[in-house]
């Protein structure tokens, strides 16, 4: 695969990497992995080929022969060449992240770089980034797509979260906890239920439920539009058993 002045669809660079696994030259590891039946180890790359003069040389930022700069940004650990996106190499993550660095911090428990506004303001799940995205089942930790942290602490790709919201899904695919603040939605559901009374034979019927948001077990009034948790007010609940009819009244 020949290099172009713009690199490839993944990165802006002016060189090709020599894959340590098969010895072939590719613009990037993603291009390599898309065509081969194995993956390139970016950390083992030792040589590159200049896209301007075709000189094969040790991996470095500037061509030793024609002085072309292979990338505005270069990491000699990840062997990442790209345009300047304020990247930085995170030692605990083991890879480069898009910055600027001062807007991110590394959460040691989640084992991932997160936006600074999430510091002391998110639920930690140990090594959560080492799990695949539960929507697309692709890797999150090394993905070029940013991660979205749900209130429950689980991660999705930002694009997968956006797609999920478009479809109307509002729960974490892993634990079923609400994926965002649903207060306004629950208030709207209250109004809908108030305006839609159940038929007489069901008005005093109750049902046991489990709340996916607060994990409370409670017995509440049955309604086809939803059962409201008496503990936290959420309608993100699941029925736990059959309907409980109101006791018969002796006349």
N, C-alpha and C positions, 0 to 999 in steps of 0.2 A: 504494500500500500504506500503510495507516494505521498510525501508531505506537501502541503500547499502553504502559501504565505500566511494563511489563517489557521493552519493546523488541521483540526477535524471538527466534527460536530460537538465534541465534548470539551476540547481545550484549544486555546489560542497559543500556538507554539511553532517554532521553525526548525524542529528536528524530529527524528524518529528514534524510538527506543529499540535497542536490540534485546529481544526477549531471552532471558537466561534459560528458559525451559526448552525452546525449540530453535533459537538462533535467528529467527526471522525478525524483520524490522517492521514496526508498527508505530503509528503516530502516538497512540496511548494504549494503556492496558485494557481499556474498555473496547477499543477497536479490535485488539487481539482476542479478547475473550469472546467477542461476538462472532469471530470467524473460526477459531480453533476449538477443539474438544477438551481443552484444559485451560487453566487460568494462569495469568502471568503474576509472578511475585514482584511487585513494584520495588520492594526493598533490596532485591538481589540484582537489579539492573546495574550494569557496570559500564556499558558503552552506548553511545548515541551516534546517529549519522546526521550531519548538517543538511538541512533542507535546501541550502543555497549552493554549497560546493560539494556535497556528498562525502565530505571527509568523515571517516569513522574515527572516533576518539573517545577518551574517557569522559564519563558523564560530568558536565560542568555547565555553567550558565552561558558562557560565550564561546563561540567556535574558535579554536586555536589557529585555524587556517585563514578564515576570511573575516573574523571578528563579528560575525552576525550574533545578535543576542537571541538565544533560543526562547527566552520567556522573560517577561517583566518580573515575574516571581519565579524563584527556583528554590526547592528544598532538596538538600543533598542527602536527606534520610529517605524521604518518600520518592525522590526523583520526580518531583512534580514541577512541570513547566507550564506556566499559564499567564494570562494577562493579570494585571494587578487588581485583586479583589480584596485587598487588605488581609490577605491570608496570614496565618500563623501556624506553626507546628505545635500541637499540644502533646507534650511528652506522655502524660498519663493515658490519653486517648490512643497515642501511637501513630497518629496521622495528622495531616494538615486540615485546618478548618478555615472557612471563610469568615473574616473578621468584620470590623476591626476587633482586635483582641480585647480591648478595654470594655467592650460591650458584652463579653461572655465570661463565664467562670466554669471551672471544672468541678462537677459534683462527684465526689469520690465514691459515694454509695451507688448512685445511678451509673457512674462510670461514663459520663458524657458531658460535653460542654453545653451549657444552657445559657439563655439570655439572662443578663444580670438582674432583670426585674423578677426572675423566678428564684433568686437566692433567698433562702429562708421562707419561700412562698410557694413551695410545691411539695407534693407527697413523693418521697423517695421510694423507689423499688430497686432493690439491689441488682446491679448489672442489667438493668432493663434494656439498654441499647444493644445488648448482645442477642436479643430476641428479634426475629423477623417481624416486619410490619404485619399485623393481623388482617389487614385489608388486601394487600397485594402479595404478601408472603415473601417480599424481597428484603434484603439486608438493610438495616437502619444505620448501624454504627458507621459503616464506610460509605454510605450513600451520598451522592452529590446533592440530593434533595434534603432539605432541612427537616428536623423532627418537630412534631407538635406534641406537647405534653398535656395529657388529659388530666382532669381533677383527681382521678383515681391513681395517677402516677404512671400509667401505661403510655406507650409512645405509638404514634402513627406518623407516616410521612405527611408533611403539610399538605401536599397535593391530594393524598388519600383522604385526609380529614375534610378537605374542601369538597371533594366528590361525595363523601358520605353525607355531608350536610345538604348538598343539592338534592340527594335522593330522599331526604326527609328523615334519615336515620339519626337518632340522637343519643344512642347508647354505645359505650365502649364495647367493641366486639369480643373482648376477653372476659370482662367481669360484669358487663351490663349496667355499670354505673353511668349516670347521666354524663354526657360528654361536655356539657357547658351549663351555664346558669339557666335553669328552666323556670324560674319564678313567674315570669310573664305568661309562659305557656300554661302553667298550672292554674294561674288566676283565670285565664280564658276558659280552661276546662271546667273550673268551678261554675262559671256563668252558663256554659253549655248544659251542664248537668242540672243546674237550678231551673233552666228553661225547658228541660226534657224529663219530666217526672216519669218514673216507671209505672207500668200497669198496676192496678190495685193489688193483684195477687203476688206481686214482687216487692211492694213498697217496704215491707218490714223484713225482707229477706237479707241475711248477712252472709259473709264469706270470710274465711281465713286467708290472709295474704302475707307475702314476704316482700319487704321493700328492698329493691336493688340499690337504693342510695344510702340508706342508714342501717340496713340489715335487720330492721325491726320485724317482729312477728305480731300481727294484730288481727282483730276481727272487726270488719267494717261493713257498712251498707253496700249491698250489691247494686251495680249499675253497669249497663252495657257500654257506656262511654268511658268507664274507668273506675278503679277502686283507689281511693285516696288514703295514703298512709296516715294514720292518726298520730304518728310520732313526729314526722318531719314535713308532712304536707305534700309529699311527692306522689305523682301518679305513675311513676316508674316502678310498678309493682307486678307481682306474679301471683296468681291464684294458687292457694295451697289446700286443695281439697274441693269438695262439692259445695253446693249452695246449702245454707242452713235456713230452713223454713222457720218462720215465726211460730212460737207456741200457740196452739189452738186456744181460743178464748171460750170458756164455758158460759153458756147462756141459760 
